[in-house]
Amino acid sequence: MKRLVPIILLSAVLMIAAGMWMAHGDPSTPYTSNQDAWKTYEEGEFLLQAFRYVEAEEKLLEAIALDPDLAMARIAMAELQIRMRNKDSYAAHYSLADSLTALVKDDKARLLLEIRLSNASVSRYHAFQDSLLALGQEQAPDDLIILLTLAYQAEKDNDLEARERIYNRILEINPSYAGAYNSLGYLYLNQGRYDEAETAMRRYAFVAPDLANPNDSLGEVLLTIGRFEEAEVQFRTALAKQPDFYASLLNICQIYVARGEIDRAAELVEQNRELLKNTTWKQDIDLRYIYSLFEHRVTDELDRTTARYLAEHNPDDHPDTYRRVLIRRYIGLGQLGSAIAFIDSSASNIKTKEWYKASEISRHYADIEINRYRALVAEGMQDYAQAAHLFKSCIDAAEGWPPHHLIFDRVHLAYNLVPLRAYDEARIQINDAIKVNPRIAEAALVAASIEAAAGETTKARLLLNSVERMMELADPDFPVLNDAQALREQLPDPDRI
């Protein structure tokens, strides 16, 4: 499962597993005199890190009922509320945890609580994180809370080497610490180190065989590199362990869309929406589905789902997201004038945002996204030179990004280079995309169009054969399948050559 969208950068990204406190001897002594409260808290902490949020909340509330002064349980409850996006309640839990922490008499236990709290921007300890960490490193350099907080800092600083070093140090101390394998897996995945990512996730699944998330995380790596059937097995294994693990359902939906099985994908989305109808996660379901439909040019279903999203959501609640949906809708439906108006509006609006002013990385992502929209509009207007220029600028600006994040831009750049007769450069771009994920039918279709335009009809037919094999489960009206058939009909009859 991907780490949660960093709406608020807090210690929700830390994978603090139950039992980590055992290094202190009797773990309940420094934090509480109530053994039952501590045991129940540990169960709740474990469930929290296993993404079993409903059960986690029950256990943490039970622990707090047993000992209302248990600061560690209050912190875990605050982190749970963030993950569940209950913005109105997490600050109260942090405030209470701040007060309770000051009452803990054991110096080391109190310091570790303060360090864990320092990851939360709403905690009074946040301003003292550097000094607290320095003291913690002197007193207990190998304590997991300290190491995980250092890893969290390295993530904020985008220090990949430090993060890798810290997680490997955690595994030196405890080779069975599942969370480190998960973090390393995503670290490798986001560096394009796919073999290492797969290895890390398989180790994660090995040391945590009863949890759903390891299978989902492994499946995500396999999905990224096009091993769809293996990925689906992992996602279904996750669901067998935890039927409400909605992330795996969404990932299966992505596989269906990639294979052109839109009817199956739509049915699965409706099941998800019903399952999570009273939660904020329903918006995530809609957005991921919309973005996937847009990427694969499924116009009719994009029309339906974007219209529903726009009708169900207030544009003032999440204006940036609302604009993204509008832009995708207009581009996907060919309403390019409206798309341009909203692209221009978005480009002006984001420059007023505090996050845009404060974060160079955020500015970088936002600027690339705007350029990508402009490139797609140019493509829709058949201004191939401008589209190619803009897609190339997106790729150049994304230097250092993992290869799978560049696939969309490379495929579209190659597509727009074909009318410009830049066949060699188009081949380079499409081959770089296929190298990462050989199961992208759109990429194989563009590769076939390159060879057809270059007069390499035998190569074009072979590539079209591969498209049809990839699309053997696709609905008959899937765009790539139709376009492949149209291109085949344009090729010279081999019997007459």
C-alpha positions as a Python dict, from the first residue, in 0.01 Angstrom:
ca = {
    (1, 'M'): (0, 0, 0),
    (2, 'K'): (136, 338, -88),
    (3, 'R'): (214, 562, 201),
    (4, 'L'): (-62, 807, 270),
    (5, 'V'): (-75, 1131, 77),
    (6, 'P'): (126, 1377, 288),
    (7, 'I'): (-157, 1625, 349),
    (8, 'I'): (2, 1679, 689),
    (9, 'L'): (357, 1553, 737),
    (10, 'L'): (341, 1372, 1065),
    (11, 'S'): (463, 1051, 1215),
    (12, 'A'): (197, 853, 1033),
    (13, 'V'): (475, 754, 796),
    (14, 'L'): (667, 590, 1078),
    (15, 'M'): (618, 217, 1095),
    (16, 'I'): (631, 168, 1473),
    (17, 'A'): (543, -195, 1533),
    (18, 'A'): (400, -351, 1844),
    (19, 'G'): (667, -494, 2067),
    (20, 'M'): (937, -242, 1982),
    (21, 'W'): (933, -114, 2336),
    (22, 'M'): (1052, -446, 2473),
    (23, 'A'): (1411, -322, 2470),
    (24, 'H'): (1327, -135, 2789),
    (25, 'G'): (1282, -455, 2986),
    (26, 'D'): (933, -456, 3133),
    (27, 'P'): (774, -213, 2884),
    (28, 'S'): (483, -111, 3105),
    (29, 'T'): (704, 16, 3388),
    (30, 'P'): (811, 354, 3246),
    (31, 'Y'): (482, 434, 3070),
    (32, 'T'): (208, 292, 3291),
    (33, 'S'): (161, 72, 3593),
    (34, 'N'): (-138, -91, 3427),
    (35, 'Q'): (-17, -405, 3250),
    (36, 'D'): (-352, -462, 3079),
    (37, 'A'): (-356, -107, 2943),
    (38, 'W'): (-8, -148, 2796),
    (39, 'K'): (-84, -486, 2641),
    (40, 'T'): (-403, -349, 2485),
    (41, 'Y'): (-215, -44, 2355),
    (42, 'E'): (43, -272, 2191),
    (43, 'E'): (-236, -461, 2016),
    (44, 'G'): (-382, -132, 1896),
    (45, 'E'): (-42, -9, 1776),
    (46, 'F'): (10, -329, 1581),
    (47, 'L'): (-333, -299, 1418),
    (48, 'L'): (-263, 65, 1331),
    (49, 'Q'): (57, -25, 1150),
    (50, 'A'): (-125, -311, 977),
    (51, 'F'): (-376, -59, 832),
    (52, 'R'): (-661, -226, 1022),
    (53, 'Y'): (-795, 106, 1137),
    (54, 'V'): (-1137, 13, 1276),
    (55, 'E'): (-989, -258, 1495),
    (56, 'A'): (-700, -32, 1593),
    (57, 'E'): (-935, 240, 1710),
    (58, 'E'): (-1127, -8, 1923),
    (59, 'K'): (-810, -133, 2093),
    (60, 'L'): (-662, 211, 2148),
    (61, 'L'): (-986, 340, 2299),
    (62, 'E'): (-990, 34, 2525),
    (63, 'A'): (-630, 104, 2632),
    (64, 'I'): (-714, 466, 2707),
    (65, 'A'): (-1018, 356, 2909),
    (66, 'L'): (-793, 128, 3113),
    (67, 'D'): (-541, 408, 3168),
    (68, 'P'): (-651, 758, 3058),
    (69, 'D'): (-299, 886, 3131),
    (70, 'L'): (-120, 651, 2890),
    (71, 'A'): (54, 904, 2665),
    (72, 'M'): (178, 648, 2412),
    (73, 'A'): (-178, 535, 2344),
    (74, 'R'): (-285, 897, 2297),
    (75, 'I'): (-10, 950, 2039),
    (76, 'A'): (-111, 636, 1851),
    (77, 'M'): (-474, 753, 1856),
    (78, 'A'): (-369, 1090, 1712),
    (79, 'E'): (-176, 920, 1432),
    (80, 'L'): (-476, 698, 1363),
    (81, 'Q'): (-704, 1001, 1331),
    (82, 'I'): (-466, 1153, 1077),
    (83, 'R'): (-463, 837, 872),
    (84, 'M'): (-843, 828, 886),
    (85, 'R'): (-841, 1199, 795),
    (86, 'N'): (-1038, 1303, 1100),
    (87, 'K'): (-880, 1647, 1114),
    (88, 'D'): (-1108, 1771, 1389),
    (89, 'S'): (-992, 1517, 1648),
    (90, 'Y'): (-622, 1448, 1605),
    (91, 'A'): (-505, 1782, 1748),
    (92, 'A'): (-693, 1719, 2075),
    (93, 'H'): (-519, 1384, 2118),
    (94, 'Y'): (-180, 1543, 2055),
    (95, 'S'): (-252, 1821, 2300),
    (96, 'L'): (-345, 1574, 2569),
    (97, 'A'): (-41, 1357, 2489),
    (98, 'D'): (181, 1664, 2525),
    (99, 'S'): (46, 1724, 2876),
    (100, 'L'): (62, 1359, 2980),
    (101, 'T'): (419, 1322, 2855),
    (102, 'A'): (538, 1587, 3099),
    (103, 'L'): (407, 1370, 3384),
    (104, 'V'): (615, 1062, 3290),
    (105, 'K'): (885, 1028, 3556),
    (106, 'D'): (1130, 800, 3375),
    (107, 'D'): (1372, 1028, 3188),
    (108, 'K'): (1436, 794, 2895),
    (109, 'A'): (1070, 706, 2850),
    (110, 'R'): (974, 1073, 2860),
    (111, 'L'): (1244, 1161, 2605),
    (112, 'L'): (1123, 892, 2365),
    (113, 'L'): (767, 1020, 2396),
    (114, 'E'): (885, 1374, 2328),
    (115, 'I'): (1076, 1258, 2019),
    (116, 'R'): (776, 1071, 1883),
    (117, 'L'): (558, 1375, 1948),
    (118, 'S'): (812, 1603, 1779),
    (119, 'N'): (708, 1460, 1442),
    (120, 'A'): (369, 1629, 1478),
    (121, 'S'): (357, 1993, 1375),
    (122, 'V'): (75, 2057, 1625),
    (123, 'S'): (280, 1929, 1920),
    (124, 'R'): (471, 2172, 2137),
    (125, 'Y'): (770, 1941, 2104),
    (126, 'H'): (789, 1988, 1727),
    (127, 'A'): (995, 2306, 1763),
    (128, 'F'): (1254, 2117, 1969),
    (129, 'Q'): (1296, 1814, 1747),
    (130, 'D'): (1661, 1876, 1660),
    (131, 'S'): (1772, 1916, 2022),
    (132, 'L'): (1556, 1624, 2136),
    (133, 'L'): (1702, 1401, 1867),
    (134, 'A'): (2056, 1505, 1953),
    (135, 'L'): (1995, 1412, 2315),
    (136, 'G'): (1827, 1088, 2213),
    (137, 'Q'): (2118, 989, 1992),
    (138, 'E'): (2354, 1039, 2285),
    (139, 'Q'): (2148, 833, 2527),
    (140, 'A'): (1996, 563, 2304),
    (141, 'P'): (2134, 583, 1947),
    (142, 'D'): (1983, 251, 1843),
    (143, 'D'): (1635, 299, 1985),
    (144, 'L'): (1377, 244, 1714),
    (145, 'I'): (1182, 560, 1789),
    (146, 'I'): (1498, 764, 1738),
    (147, 'L'): (1603, 578, 1423),
    (148, 'L'): (1256, 606, 1272),
    (149, 'T'): (1239, 977, 1348),
    (150, 'L'): (1578, 1023, 1180),
    (151, 'A'): (1443, 834, 879),
    (152, 'Y'): (1138, 1060, 877),
    (153, 'Q'): (1363, 1367, 881),
    (154, 'A'): (1568, 1224, 595),
    (155, 'E'): (1247, 1175, 399),
    (156, 'K'): (1147, 1538, 452),
    (157, 'D'): (1496, 1643, 338),
    (158, 'N'): (1477, 1404, 40),
    (159, 'D'): (1802, 1246, 160),
    (160, 'L'): (1770, 904, -1),
    (161, 'E'): (2111, 780, 110),
    (162, 'A'): (2039, 861, 474),
    (163, 'R'): (1701, 690, 463),
    (164, 'E'): (1849, 374, 314),
    (165, 'R'): (2131, 372, 568),
    (166, 'I'): (1894, 419, 863),
    (167, 'Y'): (1651, 146, 757),
    (168, 'N'): (1938, -95, 699),
    (169, 'R'): (2068, -8, 1046),
    (170, 'I'): (1725, -92, 1189),
    (171, 'L'): (1742, -430, 1017),
    (172, 'E'): (2089, -491, 1157),
    (173, 'I'): (1941, -444, 1504),
    (174, 'N'): (1623, -638, 1430),
    (175, 'P'): (1619, -842, 1104),
    (176, 'S'): (1251, -918, 1162),
    (177, 'Y'): (1140, -554, 1174),
    (178, 'A'): (880, -564, 899),
    (179, 'G'): (828, -190, 860),
    (180, 'A'): (1187, -134, 749),
    (181, 'Y'): (1147, -377, 459),
    (182, 'N'): (833, -195, 351),
    (183, 'S'): (1006, 144, 366),
    (184, 'L'): (1311, 16, 179),
    (185, 'G'): (1084, -141, -82),
    (186, 'Y'): (920, 191, -161),
    (187, 'L'): (1254, 370, -143),
    (188, 'Y'): (1394, 134, -408),
    (189, 'L'): (1075, 149, -615),
    (190, 'N'): (1089, 527, -625),
    (191, 'Q'): (1449, 513, -741),
    (192, 'G'): (1370, 272, -1023),
    (193, 'R'): (1558, -10, -847),
    (194, 'Y'): (1285, -259, -926),
    (195, 'D'): (1466, -586, -850),
    (196, 'E'): (1571, -457, -509),
    (197, 'A'): (1220, -329, -445),
    (198, 'E'): (1075, -672, -519),
    (199, 'T'): (1330, -841, -293),
    (200, 'A'): (1255, -604, -5),
    (201, 'M'): (880, -652, -39),
    (202, 'R'): (916, -1030, -52),
    (203, 'R'): (1114, -1015, 271),
    (204, 'Y'): (842, -792, 415),
    (205, 'A'): (583, -1056, 327),
    (206, 'F'): (804, -1329, 476),
    (207, 'V'): (847, -1164, 816),
    (208, 'A'): (481, -1052, 835),
    (209, 'P'): (292, -1344, 679),
    (210, 'D'): (-38, -1272, 855),
    (211, 'L'): (-71, -912, 736),
    (212, 'A'): (-239, -792, 417),
    (213, 'N'): (-18, -492, 352),
    (214, 'P'): (300, -686, 257),
    (215, 'N'): (115, -864, -21),
    (216, 'D'): (-37, -538, -138),
    (217, 'S'): (303, -365, -137),
    (218, 'L'): (465, -652, -329),
    (219, 'G'): (175, -645, -573),
    (220, 'E'): (229, -275, -628),
    (221, 'V'): (591, -334, -732),
    (222, 'L'): (482, -612, -971),
    (223, 'L'): (205, -391, -1111),
    (224, 'T'): (453, -111, -1177),
    (225, 'I'): (673, -333, -1395),
    (226, 'G'): (385, -495, -1581),
    (227, 'R'): (365, -834, -1414),
    (228, 'F'): (-10, -797, -1389),
    (229, 'E'): (-112, -1157, -1321),
    (230, 'E'): (145, -1201, -1044),
    (231, 'A'): (39, -868, -899),
    (232, 'E'): (-327, -969, -896),
    (233, 'V'): (-240, -1286, -704),
    (234, 'Q'): (-72, -1072, -437),
    (235, 'F'): (-365, -830, -417),
    (236, 'R'): (-613, -1115, -383),
    (237, 'T'): (-394, -1274, -116),
    (238, 'A'): (-408, -945, 73),
    (239, 'L'): (-786, -941, 43),
    (240, 'A'): (-811, -1300, 164),
    (241, 'K'): (-628, -1190, 479),
    (242, 'Q'): (-821, -865, 518),
    (243, 'P'): (-1137, -834, 305),
    (244, 'D'): (-1171, -459, 368),
    (245, 'F'): (-819, -380, 245),
    (246, 'Y'): (-955, -137, -11),
    (247, 'A'): (-612, -48, -156),
    (248, 'S'): (-581, -397, -305),
    (249, 'L'): (-925, -366, -462),
    (250, 'L'): (-819, -39, -623),
    (251, 'N'): (-498, -195, -749),
    (252, 'I'): (-692, -481, -906),
    (253, 'C'): (-909, -216, -1069),
    (254, 'Q'): (-595, -61, -1220),
    (255, 'I'): (-499, -398, -1366),
    (256, 'Y'): (-845, -432, -1521),
    (257, 'V'): (-822, -88, -1682),
    (258, 'A'): (-471, -158, -1813),
    (259, 'R'): (-598, -483, -1970),
    (260, 'G'): (-901, -306, -2116),
    (261, 'E'): (-1155, -477, -1888),
    (262, 'I'): (-1353, -161, -1820),
    (263, 'D'): (-1682, -333, -1735),
    (264, 'R'): (-1508, -536, -1462),
    (265, 'A'): (-1326, -226, -1339),
    (266, 'A'): (-1648, -26, -1319),
    (267, 'E'): (-1819, -301, -1119),
    (268, 'L'): (-1526, -316, -877),
    (269, 'V'): (-1529, 62, -830),
    (270, 'E'): (-1898, 55, -744),
    (271, 'Q'): (-1832, -213, -482),
    (272, 'N'): (-1556, 2, -334),
    (273, 'R'): (-1772, 311, -327),
    (274, 'E'): (-2046, 123, -143),
    (275, 'L'): (-1794, -24, 102),
    (276, 'L'): (-1651, 316, 188),
    (277, 'K'): (-1952, 538, 123),
    (278, 'N'): (-1939, 700, 466),
    (279, 'T'): (-1566, 770, 464),
    (280, 'T'): (-1335, 1022, 301),
    (281, 'W'): (-1167, 738, 114),
    (282, 'K'): (-1451, 729, -140),
    (283, 'Q'): (-1300, 1035, -304),
    (284, 'D'): (-971, 848, -346),
    (285, 'I'): (-1154, 564, -519),
    (286, 'D'): (-1315, 803, -765),
    (287, 'L'): (-995, 995, -833),
    (288, 'R'): (-775, 694, -896),
    (289, 'Y'): (-1036, 550, -1131),
    (290, 'I'): (-1078, 879, -1316),
    (291, 'Y'): (-704, 925, -1357),
    (292, 'S'): (-667, 569, -1488),
    (293, 'L'): (-952, 611, -1736),
    (294, 'F'): (-799, 937, -1855),
    (295, 'E'): (-459, 777, -1903),
    (296, 'H'): (-610, 498, -2114),
    (297, 'R'): (-841, 727, -2316),
    (298, 'V'): (-1166, 555, -2211),
    (299, 'T'): (-1388, 845, -2309),
    (300, 'D'): (-1742, 725, -2232),
    (301, 'E'): (-1661, 598, -1885),
    (302, 'L'): (-1450, 910, -1818),
    (303, 'D'): (-1752, 1122, -1912),
    (304, 'R'): (-1973, 934, -1668),
    (305, 'T'): (-1734, 922, -1375),
    (306, 'T'): (-1613, 1281, -1399),
    (307, 'A'): (-1971, 1407, -1425),
    (308, 'R'): (-2061, 1212, -1112),
    (309, 'Y'): (-1754, 1336, -924),
    (310, 'L'): (-1825, 1700, -1011),
    (311, 'A'): (-2189, 1662, -905),
    (312, 'E'): (-2103, 1499, -572),
    (313, 'H'): (-1822, 1730, -458),
    (314, 'N'): (-1817, 2095, -363),
    (315, 'P'): (-1546, 2278, -561),
    (316, 'D'): (-1464, 2488, -255),
    (317, 'D'): (-1374, 2183, -43),
    (318, 'H'): (-1080, 2067, -256),
    (319, 'P'): (-1045, 2328, -532),
    (320, 'D'): (-713, 2203, -674),
    (321, 'T'): (-842, 1848, -705),
    (322, 'Y'): (-1171, 1971, -852),
    (323, 'R'): (-977, 2159, -1120),
    (324, 'R'): (-768, 1851, -1201),
    (325, 'V'): (-1085, 1651, -1262),
    (326, 'L'): (-1230, 1928, -1478),
    (327, 'I'): (-914, 1955, -1685),
    (328, 'R'): (-900, 1580, -1742),
    (329, 'R'): (-1267, 1578, -1834),
    (330, 'Y'): (-1231, 1854, -2090),
    (331, 'I'): (-914, 1712, -2244),
    (332, 'G'): (-1057, 1360, -2252),
    (333, 'L'): (-1380, 1475, -2417),
    (334, 'G'): (-1195, 1696, -2665),
    (335, 'Q'): (-1333, 2022, -2519),
    (336, 'L'): (-995, 2186, -2553),
    (337, 'G'): (-1102, 2549, -2523),
    (338, 'S'): (-1251, 2482, -2181),
    (339, 'A'): (-944, 2280, -2088),
    (340, 'I'): (-713, 2571, -2173),
    (341, 'A'): (-919, 2810, -1961),
    (342, 'F'): (-894, 2587, -1656),
    (343, 'I'): (-527, 2509, -1714),
    (344, 'D'): (-451, 2882, -1720),
    (345, 'S'): (-667, 2935, -1412),
    (346, 'S'): (-491, 2653, -1227),
    (347, 'A'): (-147, 2778, -1324),
    (348, 'S'): (-227, 3121, -1183),
    (349, 'N'): (-401, 2987, -875),
    (350, 'I'): (-131, 2749, -755),
    (351, 'K'): (125, 3028, -756),
    (352, 'T'): (-70, 3193, -476),
    (353, 'K'): (-55, 2883, -256),
    (354, 'E'): (172, 2878, 46),
    (355, 'W'): (293, 2526, -37),
    (356, 'Y'): (394, 2646, -384),
    (357, 'K'): (593, 2935, -239),
    (358, 'A'): (749, 2732, 41),
    (359, 'S'): (850, 2408, -130),
    (360, 'E'): (1076, 2382, -432),
    (361, 'I'): (979, 2018, -479),
    (362, 'S'): (609, 2105, -477),
    (363, 'R'): (666, 2383, -730),
    (364, 'H'): (854, 2140, -949),
    (365, 'Y'): (572, 1884, -948),
    (366, 'A'): (306, 2148, -1006),
    (367, 'D'): (490, 2310, -1298),
    (368, 'I'): (544, 1974, -1467),
    (369, 'E'): (176, 1888, -1427),
    (370, 'I'): (69, 2215, -1590),
    (371, 'N'): (310, 2163, -1879),
    (372, 'R'): (177, 1810, -1926),
    (373, 'Y'): (-179, 1943, -1954),
    (374, 'R'): (-66, 2200, -2209),
    (375, 'A'): (111, 1927, -2404),
    (376, 'L'): (-204, 1715, -2414),
    (377, 'V'): (-407, 2011, -2540),
    (378, 'A'): (-148, 2074, -2814),
    (379, 'E'): (-166, 1704, -2904),
    (380, 'G'): (-544, 1725, -2925),
    (381, 'M'): (-511, 2023, -3158),
    (382, 'Q'): (-263, 1825, -3371),
    (383, 'D'): (9, 2078, -3300),
    (384, 'Y'): (260, 1796, -3283),
    (385, 'A'): (571, 2011, -3269),
    (386, 'Q'): (443, 2206, -2968),
    (387, 'A'): (319, 1890, -2798),
    (388, 'A'): (653, 1718, -2849),
    (389, 'H'): (837, 2023, -2715),
    (390, 'L'): (623, 2033, -2402),
    (391, 'F'): (641, 1660, -2332),
    (392, 'K'): (1019, 1677, -2377),
    (393, 'S'): (1031, 1964, -2127),
    (394, 'C'): (837, 1751, -1875),
    (395, 'I'): (1086, 1466, -1913),
    (396, 'D'): (1386, 1699, -1886),
    (397, 'A'): (1242, 1867, -1577),
    (398, 'A'): (1183, 1528, -1415),
    (399, 'E'): (1548, 1430, -1419),
    (400, 'G'): (1615, 1189, -1135),
    (401, 'W'): (1255, 1067, -1115),
    (402, 'P'): (1197, 690, -1121),
    (403, 'P'): (1155, 558, -1476),
    (404, 'H'): (793, 450, -1425),
    (405, 'H'): (692, 810, -1351),
    (406, 'L'): (809, 909, -1699),
    (407, 'I'): (627, 643, -1899),
    (408, 'F'): (321, 854, -1981),
    (409, 'D'): (531, 1147, -2105),
    (410, 'R'): (762, 921, -2307),
    (411, 'V'): (472, 744, -2480),
    (412, 'H'): (308, 1074, -2573),
    (413, 'L'): (636, 1231, -2682),
    (414, 'A'): (697, 935, -2912),
    (415, 'Y'): (342, 962, -3049),
    (416, 'N'): (391, 1329, -3135),
    (417, 'L'): (732, 1270, -3293),
    (418, 'V'): (585, 1035, -3554),
    (419, 'P'): (414, 1307, -3766),
    (420, 'L'): (742, 1503, -3740),
    (421, 'R'): (923, 1200, -3889),
    (422, 'A'): (1163, 1192, -3596),
    (423, 'Y'): (1149, 813, -3595),
    (424, 'D'): (1481, 741, -3426),
    (425, 'E'): (1406, 969, -3130),
    (426, 'A'): (1053, 828, -3110),
    (427, 'R'): (1197, 475, -3090),
    (428, 'I'): (1430, 579, -2807),
    (429, 'Q'): (1142, 722, -2605),
    (430, 'I'): (906, 430, -2658),
    (431, 'N'): (1174, 173, -2588),
    (432, 'D'): (1258, 346, -2259),
    (433, 'A'): (892, 320, -2162),
    (434, 'I'): (856, -45, -2265),
    (435, 'K'): (1179, -135, -2085),
    (436, 'V'): (1012, -45, -1753),
    (437, 'N'): (671, -197, -1824),
    (438, 'P'): (638, -418, -2132),
    (439, 'R'): (264, -462, -2073),
    (440, 'I'): (160, -108, -2164),
    (441, 'A'): (-55, -166, -2470),
    (442, 'E'): (-57, 203, -2559),
    (443, 'A'): (324, 196, -2579),
    (444, 'A'): (321, -108, -2809),
    (445, 'L'): (60, 64, -3027),
    (446, 'V'): (274, 377, -3058),
    (447, 'A'): (576, 158, -3134),
    (448, 'A'): (375, -3, -3415),
    (449, 'S'): (276, 339, -3550),
    (450, 'I'): (642, 444, -3556),
    (451, 'E'): (740, 140, -3761),
    (452, 'A'): (440, 177, -3991),
    (453, 'A'): (526, 541, -4060),
    (454, 'A'): (891, 448, -4118),
    (455, 'G'): (790, 184, -4372),
    (456, 'E'): (883, -111, -4150),
    (457, 'T'): (554, -293, -4206),
    (458, 'T'): (671, -635, -4084),
    (459, 'K'): (784, -486, -3752),
    (460, 'A'): (458, -293, -3731),
    (461, 'R'): (252, -610, -3773),
    (462, 'L'): (451, -793, -3507),
    (463, 'L'): (395, -509, -3265),
    (464, 'L'): (24, -503, -3345),
    (465, 'N'): (16, -876, -3273),
    (466, 'S'): (162, -803, -2930),
    (467, 'V'): (-104, -536, -2869),
    (468, 'E'): (-377, -787, -2948),
    (469, 'R'): (-221, -1045, -2715),
    (470, 'M'): (-209, -788, -2435),
    (471, 'M'): (-572, -698, -2504),
    (472, 'E'): (-712, -1051, -2527),
    (473, 'L'): (-935, -985, -2224),
    (474, 'A'): (-1029, -630, -2327),
    (475, 'D'): (-1381, -508, -2395),
    (476, 'P'): (-1434, -493, -2772),
    (477, 'D'): (-1462, -113, -2775),
    (478, 'F'): (-1142, -47, -2579),
    (479, 'P'): (-962, 244, -2756),
    (480, 'V'): (-620, 82, -2794),
    (481, 'L'): (-775, -230, -2944),
    (482, 'N'): (-977, -25, -3194),
    (483, 'D'): (-678, 189, -3286),
    (484, 'A'): (-464, -120, -3337),
    (485, 'Q'): (-722, -263, -3576),
    (486, 'A'): (-744, 67, -3765),
    (487, 'L'): (-366, 82, -3803),
    (488, 'R'): (-353, -278, -3926),
    (489, 'E'): (-608, -196, -4195),
    (490, 'Q'): (-388, 91, -4314),
    (491, 'L'): (-86, -133, -4366),
    (492, 'P'): (-22, -273, -4714),
    (493, 'D'): (-165, -618, -4777),
    (494, 'P'): (132, -854, -4726),
    (495, 'D'): (-2, -1087, -5000),
    (496, 'R'): (35, -806, -5254),
    (497, 'I'): (388, -702, -5162),
}
